[in-house]
Amino acid sequence: MKIIKSPALSDLPTILKRDSDATEDLEKQVRIILNNVRENKDQALIDYTKEFDKADLKELRVSEDEINEALNSVEPEIYEIFKEAAQNIRNFHVKQKEKTWIEDFGPGIQLGQKITPLKEVGVYVPGGRASYPSTVLMDVIPAKVAGVERIVMVTPPDSNGKINDEILAAAHVAGVDEIYKVGGAQAIGALAYGTESISPVDKIVGPGNIFVALAKKNVFGTVAIDMIAGPSEVLVLADESAKPNVVAADLLAQAEHDPRAQAILVTTSEELANEVLGEIEKQVDDDINRKEIAKESIDNFGYCFVVKDLDEGVRVVNVIAPEHLELQVENPEELVEDIQNAGAIFIGPNTPEPLGDYFAGPNHTLPTGGTAKFSSPLGVYDFQKRSSLLNYSKDALTKVKDKVIKFAQSEGLDAHANSIKQRMEIEE
């Protein structure tokens, strides 16, 4: 982890830049996969699953028997934890649900907004380095709260053609309607274009590897997507009151996700910075199973910025716009109003980022790579669409007819003006 004192704000994007591992060759491969799925449908999915996942599938859809087998195999305690976490997530997201409204805006004028849930949504759940039942809960439950009619989950199988038991248990708890054994760009293609087994959806959500990200980018427009998620990141803003061992643990909790994950410390205390670095070395050797991944992340993408005061620290935070922000300072509540750019804000020393990953309730699907400057966490609003409502009486239209006609004519749109004139039976 590199220590930099009082960094220039303008230098931060360059310092923290993680070059995308997307290449022209990868883009080409993804387009080939998507086109093959569009043309050959199920057969393309079966062939790619055999090639990439080493699984020879006879059926793509997970059966009820397989789900029941998973429910019987998963540890009862973890299943109960899934259920409690799901309820916390549901309780939080219910607060986000928008409602249809229409109001009077003057005599004879009613305006409003109609809220309609998306009909069909696809959820991608990664496989590979680890299984993520938390992703299932976080991505499915807001869709259920929104009222989505059909939720389809896709996730890659192991070489035996099986889906992780805990993934299936979480899907059962969350209320997924259909589950398919397919991953990668080919799964995104199936959700976007449809196959014999998988009907297309209206929107695709969920994180994945570079092939998944590029596939989502390519199918956007055919379907909606949530975001192009990059490697995860955390920023801890700390003063001298923070405990070095706790800060180090929280940085490593993010670093173990991925070799390209980013852990950042911004602190007013150079002494704390050095102590945290010592703790990282100690903990990564003593406590971390995925130590090689964590070490690579910390060595290549870890930074510590020493700032003169918390005001400068907040400015650094707002330029970086981190996915996760922890405030490990005295009186952290006083800083919240000044934070403009962050996916999720964890307030105080007793609110670690993993609490949000699994259990608290707010969504853990968050904007990465500085996109928190203009993006938000996944939520119920991502699964609802809005239609404007307009209702004018004859008298109300008559009062504004001349202004609307004049406005239309100023744009050279005579047919627009005539639409008003015909109703008013105006003679030219």
ABEGO torsion letter per residue (X at the ends): XBBBBGBBAAAAAAAABBBBABBAAAAAAAAAAAAAAAAAEAAAAAAAAAAAAGBBBABABBBAAAAAAAAAABBAAAAAAAAAAAAAAAAAAAAABBBBBBBBAEBGBBBBBBBBBBABBBBBBBBEABBBAAAAAAAAAAAAAAGBABBBBBBBBBAAGBBBAAAAAAAAAAGBABBBBBBEAAAAAAAAAEBAABBBBABBBEBBBAAAAAAAAAABGABBBABBBBBBBBBBBBBAABBAAAAAAAAAAAAAABAABBBBBBBABAAAAAAAAAAAAAAAAAABAAAAAAAAAAAAABBBBBBABAAAAAAAAAAAGBABBBBBBBGAAAAAAABABBABBBBEAABBAAAAAAAAGBBABBBBGGAAAABBBBBAAAABBBBBBBBBBAAAAAAAAAAAAAAAAAAGBAAAAAAAAAAAGBBX
